[in-house]
Amino acid sequence: MGRLWSAFRETPAWDVYKRAAEVPDYYFWRLRGSPMRRVPHLVKQRTLREYARRYGLRQMVETGTNMGQMIRAMLPLMDTIYSIEMGDWSIERARRSFDRNPKLHLIHGDSTVELPRLLPSIRQPTLFWLDAHNFDLETPIRSELEAIASNFIPGHVILIDDSKWFDGRNQYPTREWMDEFVRTRLPRYRIEDAMHMFRLIPQ
């Protein structure tokens, strides 16, 4: 069964399956009372679209391509998307799925290396989606935030997935660290936390 499932994940039908599953997954979550243990990906997609529209952002930088769900959700709103992914399987799958879409620039590598390389070329306010973590074990978030702050353009909006894991364990900073970072490195910004997503937005 495991081999069949792995083979299925390599086919175009997997994309169809993942897209079709998003809506029932969302409504099942609502029927259960919207438990905060896990937020459906559809909620995250809607959140990014909301912030892109609210702040008039037409460019996105993502760390953690994974299945490409956020790319697919945001392509209609964006002129340009940069997505950084370290995993060989995920980046190759994204290349096949999006078949050289001219809006999309896939970057294969570690976000702690590739994001600082990319940022000097970013010349306009951008939506950042920072999602390059290994569950609650590993995260490059400190390096990613430092790179963005060091190449900052007013008007950037930074959204960070899985704020529930920011408790100081493993490689994760605490919420207090996040508050201090925003206060000292992004002084005209505020931080909000909702639906397990940090939102670093202009005051």
C-alpha positions in Angstrom: 0.0 0.0 0.0 2.9 2.4 0.8 4.4 1.9 -2.6 1.1 2.5 -4.3 0.6 5.7 -2.3 4.2 6.9 -3.1 3.6 6.2 -6.8 0.3 8.1 -6.7 2.1 11.1 -5.3 4.3 11.2 -8.4 1.3 11.5 -10.9 -0.6 14.5 -12.0 -3.7 13.0 -10.4 -2.1 13.8 -7.0 -2.5 17.6 -7.7 -6.1 17.1 -8.6 -6.6 15.1 -5.4 -5.0 17.7 -3.2 -7.0 20.5 -4.7 -10.3 18.6 -4.5 -9.6 17.7 -0.8 -9.0 21.3 0.3 -12.7 22.3 0.3 -14.1 19.3 2.2 -11.2 19.5 4.6 -12.1 23.1 5.4 -15.8 22.4 5.9 -15.1 19.3 8.1 -12.9 21.6 10.2 -15.7 24.1 10.5 -18.2 21.3 11.5 -15.8 20.2 14.3 -15.9 23.8 15.7 -12.7 25.1 13.9 -10.2 23.5 16.3 -6.9 25.3 16.5 -4.8 22.2 16.7 -4.6 22.3 12.9 -5.7 25.0 10.5 -6.7 23.9 7.0 -4.5 25.1 4.1 -7.5 26.8 2.5 -7.6 29.2 5.5 -4.0 30.0 5.0 -4.5 30.6 1.3 -7.4 33.0 2.0 -5.3 34.8 4.5 -2.5 35.4 2.0 -4.9 36.6 -0.6 -6.6 38.9 1.9 -3.2 40.6 2.8 -2.1 40.8 -0.8 -5.3 42.7 -1.7 -5.3 44.8 1.4 -1.8 46.1 0.8 -1.8 46.0 -3.0 1.1 43.5 -3.2 1.8 41.9 -6.6 5.0 40.1 -5.7 5.5 37.2 -3.3 8.5 35.4 -1.8 7.9 32.0 -0.3 10.2 29.8 1.7 9.2 26.1 1.6 7.5 25.2 -1.7 6.3 21.8 -0.4 3.4 20.7 -2.5 3.1 24.0 -4.4 -0.4 24.7 -2.9 0.3 28.3 -2.0 1.9 28.9 -5.4 -1.2 27.7 -7.1 -3.4 29.8 -4.9 -1.4 33.0 -5.4 -0.5 32.9 -9.0 -3.7 34.6 -10.2 -3.0 37.6 -7.9 0.8 37.9 -8.4 3.0 39.3 -11.1 6.0 37.4 -9.7 6.5 34.6 -7.2 9.9 33.4 -5.9 9.7 30.1 -4.1 12.7 28.6 -2.3 12.8 24.9 -1.5 15.6 22.7 -0.2 14.0 19.3 -0.9 14.9 17.6 -4.2 11.5 15.9 -4.5 9.4 19.0 -3.8 11.4 21.2 -6.2 11.3 18.7 -9.0 7.6 18.2 -8.5 6.9 21.9 -8.6 8.9 22.2 -11.8 6.7 19.6 -13.4 3.5 21.0 -11.9 4.0 24.6 -13.1 5.8 23.8 -16.3 7.9 26.9 -16.5 5.2 29.4 -15.7 6.8 32.8 -16.5 5.5 34.3 -13.2 7.2 31.7 -11.1 10.9 31.5 -10.2 11.8 28.3 -8.3 15.0 28.4 -6.3 16.5 25.1 -5.2 18.5 25.5 -2.0 18.6 26.4 1.7 16.6 29.5 2.5 19.3 30.7 4.9 21.6 30.9 1.9 19.2 31.6 -1.0 17.0 34.2 0.6 19.9 36.7 1.4 21.0 36.2 -2.2 17.6 37.0 -3.6 16.6 40.0 -1.4 18.9 42.6 -2.9 17.1 42.1 -6.2 13.7 42.8 -4.6 12.7 46.4 -5.4 9.1 46.7 -4.4 6.9 45.9 -1.4 6.5 42.2 -1.3 4.4 39.5 0.5 6.6 37.1 2.3 5.3 33.6 3.2 7.8 31.9 5.5 7.0 28.2 5.8 10.4 26.5 5.5 10.3 24.4 8.6 10.4 20.7 9.5 7.3 20.5 11.7 8.3 21.5 15.3 11.9 20.3 15.0 13.8 22.6 12.7 13.2 26.1 11.4 15.4 28.8 9.7 13.1 31.6 10.8 15.7 33.6 12.7 18.0 33.8 9.7 15.1 34.5 7.3 13.8 37.4 9.4 17.3 38.8 9.8 17.8 38.7 6.1 14.5 40.5 5.4 15.2 43.1 8.0 18.7 43.8 6.6 17.2 44.3 3.1 14.0 45.9 4.1 11.6 47.9 1.9 8.7 49.7 3.7 5.5 48.1 2.7 6.6 44.5 3.0 4.2 42.2 4.7 5.5 39.1 6.4 3.4 36.1 7.2 4.8 33.1 9.1 3.2 29.7 9.4 2.7 27.6 12.5 3.1 30.2 15.2 1.9 27.5 17.6 5.5 26.1 17.7 7.2 29.3 18.7 7.8 28.2 22.3 11.6 28.2 22.5 12.0 24.5 21.9 14.4 23.0 19.3 15.3 25.8 16.9 12.1 27.9 17.5 12.3 31.3 19.1 9.6 32.4 21.7 6.8 34.8 21.1 8.7 37.2 23.3 11.7 37.0 21.0 9.4 37.7 18.0 8.0 40.8 19.8 11.5 42.1 20.5 12.6 41.5 17.0 9.8 43.5 15.5 10.3 46.3 18.1 14.0 46.6 17.4 14.4 45.6 13.7 11.0 46.6 12.3 10.1 49.5 14.5 7.2 50.8 12.3 5.6 47.4 12.2 3.4 45.4 14.6 3.0 41.7 15.1 -0.3 39.8 15.2 -1.0 36.1 15.8 -4.1 34.5 14.5 -5.0 31.1 13.0 -1.4 29.9 13.9 0.1 32.5 11.6 2.2 35.5 12.6 1.5 38.6 10.6 4.1 41.3 10.6 2.4 44.4 9.1 2.9 48.1 8.9 1.4 50.1 11.8 
